[in-house]
Amino acid sequence: MRILGLDYGTKTVGVAMSDALCITAQGVEIIRRTQENKLRRTYARIEELIGTYQIEKIVLGYPKHMNGDIGERAKAAEAFRAGLERRTGLEVVLWDERLTTVAADRAMMEMGIRRENRKKYVDEIAATFILQSYLDYLGMKPQESAGTED
């Protein structure tokens, strides 16, 4: 089984994928679009990845405010989730992504990636952090209940 991790943004979607054993997450790519509401190509690319890698579940970053409130970005993620479920037929788990972009930026600083180059990678790395957090959560759960999260 493989799981796809997504970091949904206004003009990009960072993409990560689990290994077949669902232990580790690896960055795959960043899907870019020129306009925020133009999602046809974004959905099509995600469907391609699902078919190519036999993806069985999607984990979508859910950008809550630090106090837990739901803002406009979280509502946009909920709408994107509905579109993904409708188009793919797969379960889409919303996963708290608070501070993943900060962690991704910090990791790139530690790797010595120059500030002007970080924007090129931040969404893919954030998607990897989101998915890895979810995989770690699954690894801590008893096997019979893995799959009832959301």
C-alpha positions as CSV (number, residue, x, y, z in Angstrom):
1,M,0.0,0.0,0.0
2,R,1.2,3.5,-0.8
3,I,-0.1,6.8,0.6
4,L,0.1,10.2,-1.1
5,G,0.8,13.3,1.0
6,L,-0.2,16.7,-0.3
7,D,0.5,20.2,0.9
8,Y,-2.2,22.3,-0.8
9,G,-1.5,26.0,-1.4
10,T,-2.9,28.8,-3.4
11,K,-0.7,28.2,-6.4
12,T,1.2,25.0,-5.6
13,V,0.6,21.5,-4.3
14,G,3.6,19.8,-2.7
15,V,3.5,16.1,-3.3
16,A,5.1,13.3,-1.2
17,M,4.7,9.5,-1.3
18,S,5.2,6.7,1.2
19,D,7.2,3.6,0.6
20,A,5.3,0.4,0.0
21,L,5.5,-0.5,3.8
22,C,4.2,3.0,4.8
23,I,7.2,3.7,7.0
24,T,8.9,6.6,5.2
25,A,7.8,9.6,3.2
26,Q,9.7,10.9,0.2
27,G,9.2,14.1,-1.7
28,V,8.0,13.6,-5.3
29,E,7.3,17.0,-6.9
30,I,5.5,20.3,-6.7
31,I,2.5,20.8,-8.9
32,R,2.3,24.5,-10.0
33,R,-0.6,26.4,-11.4
34,T,-0.9,30.0,-12.6
35,Q,-4.3,30.8,-11.0
36,E,-5.6,29.7,-7.6
37,N,-8.9,28.3,-8.7
38,K,-7.7,26.5,-11.9
39,L,-7.4,23.0,-10.5
40,R,-8.2,20.8,-13.5
41,R,-4.5,20.1,-14.3
42,T,-3.7,19.7,-10.7
43,Y,-6.4,17.0,-10.2
44,A,-5.3,15.3,-13.5
45,R,-1.6,15.1,-12.3
46,I,-2.7,13.7,-8.9
47,E,-4.8,11.1,-10.7
48,E,-1.7,10.2,-12.9
49,L,0.4,9.7,-9.7
50,I,-2.3,7.6,-8.2
51,G,-2.4,5.3,-11.2
52,T,1.3,5.1,-11.6
53,Y,2.1,4.2,-8.0
54,Q,-1.1,2.4,-7.0
55,I,-1.9,4.9,-4.3
56,E,-4.6,3.7,-1.9
57,K,-5.1,6.8,0.4
58,I,-4.3,10.5,0.4
59,V,-3.2,12.6,3.3
60,L,-3.9,16.3,2.8
61,G,-2.4,19.0,5.0
62,Y,-5.0,20.8,7.0
63,P,-3.8,24.4,7.9
64,K,-5.5,25.2,11.2
65,H,-4.6,28.4,13.0
66,M,-2.3,27.9,16.0
67,N,-5.3,28.2,18.4
68,G,-7.1,25.4,16.5
69,D,-9.5,27.7,14.6
70,I,-10.4,27.0,11.0
71,G,-9.6,29.9,8.6
72,E,-9.9,30.5,4.8
73,R,-7.0,28.3,4.0
74,A,-8.5,25.4,5.9
75,K,-11.8,25.9,4.2
76,A,-10.0,25.8,0.8
77,A,-8.3,22.5,1.9
78,E,-11.7,21.1,2.7
79,A,-13.0,22.0,-0.7
80,F,-9.9,20.5,-2.4
81,R,-10.5,17.4,-0.3
82,A,-14.0,17.1,-1.6
83,G,-12.8,17.4,-5.2
84,L,-10.1,14.8,-4.6
85,E,-12.6,12.3,-3.1
86,R,-15.0,12.9,-6.0
87,R,-12.4,12.5,-8.7
88,T,-10.3,9.7,-7.3
89,G,-12.7,7.7,-5.1
90,L,-10.0,7.4,-2.5
91,E,-10.2,8.3,1.2
92,V,-8.6,11.7,1.8
93,V,-7.5,12.2,5.4
94,L,-7.1,15.8,6.6
95,W,-3.9,16.0,8.7
96,D,-2.9,18.9,10.9
97,E,-0.1,20.7,9.2
98,R,0.7,23.4,11.7
99,L,4.4,24.4,11.6
100,T,5.3,22.0,8.7
101,T,6.3,24.9,6.5
102,V,8.4,26.4,9.3
103,A,10.0,23.0,9.9
104,A,10.7,22.5,6.1
105,D,12.3,26.0,5.9
106,R,14.4,25.2,9.0
107,A,15.5,21.9,7.5
108,M,16.6,23.6,4.3
109,M,18.5,26.2,6.3
110,E,20.4,23.4,8.1
111,M,21.1,21.8,4.8
112,G,22.7,25.0,3.6
113,I,20.1,25.8,0.9
114,R,20.2,29.5,0.1
115,R,17.2,31.6,1.0
116,E,16.4,32.5,-2.6
117,N,16.3,28.8,-3.5
118,R,14.1,27.6,-0.6
119,K,10.8,28.6,-2.2
120,K,11.5,26.1,-5.0
121,Y,11.4,23.2,-2.5
122,V,9.4,24.2,0.5
123,D,6.0,22.8,-0.6
124,E,7.5,19.4,-1.4
125,I,9.4,19.2,1.8
126,A,6.3,20.3,3.8
127,A,4.2,17.6,2.1
128,T,6.9,15.1,3.1
129,F,6.7,16.3,6.8
130,I,2.9,16.1,6.7
131,L,3.0,12.5,5.4
132,Q,5.8,11.4,7.7
133,S,3.8,12.7,10.7
134,Y,0.8,10.7,9.6
135,L,2.9,7.6,9.0
136,D,4.5,7.9,12.4
137,Y,1.0,8.2,13.9
138,L,0.0,5.0,12.0
139,G,3.1,3.2,13.3
140,M,2.1,4.0,16.9
141,K,-1.4,2.7,16.6
142,P,-2.5,-0.9,17.0
143,Q,-2.9,-2.5,13.6
144,E,-6.6,-3.3,13.9
145,S,-7.6,0.4,14.3
146,A,-5.3,1.8,11.7
147,G,-7.6,3.4,9.2
148,T,-10.2,5.1,11.4
149,E,-8.4,8.4,11.8
150,D,-9.6,11.8,10.6
